[in-house]
């Protein structure tokens, strides 16, 4: 009986071994040399690095729309042509720096770019405009536009310009504390309804650490005047409040704020401190 068991186990292992060998043989035969040696044979191509981008109209810095050569780096310049369509209006919603319609990828480089500058014409009407950039040609002719059949992949870039509220965008804040002047750059102001705004950093020399960026809320009164309603702040004691007033200059778009801090002193009495700040669009 014991010998039969040993024979059964040995036979089972032998069958499993045969099955494993058969599977390995099938796998090797399935991977023919043409599959193992298959490589990309071209043609090489140029394409937009991104296919979709979205920016708010209040973004004030130049935007680079990258076009790259997906093949080997060449010893000669690559000239790429493109067209622009969409609902955005040139000169009113955007401008193109340099020669519109042509991008040069320099020799021994793999990328070039379209330089896009947005124009902030915010009017509290929250819509969006589109720009469709389409690659139309490339030289040298050994390259093609886009990848795949008819160059569909990477041939177009859809750029969406989102309308912003009147005060939305990035600012440089400035103010004085005693005899010392302070500034802070890249201070963002946002809103979802163009009525109530969030100032992302009022720490213009007021707190010990510049890295601290406390926020506050202000209201657009609709007549170029602003109201900072009484509100608490995590950077202050629970009994302290910020309030104040402000104004918007429609000519230079600067925002002036007077912050009033009501602070509870150690003797239990309140004191009020005022600080004037100016926020200049970047």
Number of C-alpha atoms within 10 A of each C-alpha: 6 7 7 9 10 11 12 12 10 12 12 11 12 12 11 12 12 10 12 12 12 12 12 11 11 11 11 11 10 10 11 10 10 8 9 8 8 8 8 6 6 12 13 16 21 26 26 25 18 15 16 12 12 12 15 19 24 23 19 16 11 14 15 12 18 16 24 19 23 17 13 11 16 15 10 12 16 25 15 24 16 17 14 16 12 13 13 18 14 13 11 11 19 17 16 16 11 11 10 14 16 17 22 18 21 16 13 13 16 18 21 20 18 22 17 16 19 22 19 20 14 18 12 15 12 13 9 16 15 17 19 18 21 21 25 16 19 20 14 13 10 10 18 23 28 24 18 13 7 10 16 12 14 21 25 24 22 18 20 20 24 18 22 27 25 21 24 25 21 22 22 17 25 20 22 16 14 7 5 8 11 14 15 17 16 14 20 19 20 19 17 12 12 19 16 16 20 16 19 17 20 22 22 23 17 14 13 8 9 12 9 13 15 15 16 19 19 21 17 19 12 9 8 12 16 22 18 21 15 16 13 17 14 9 12 13 11 11 12 20 18 21 19 18 17 20 19 20 11 10 6 9 14 18 21 21 23 18 18 18 21 18 19 16 11 7 6 8 8 13 11 12 10 14 16 17 20 21 24 16 21 15
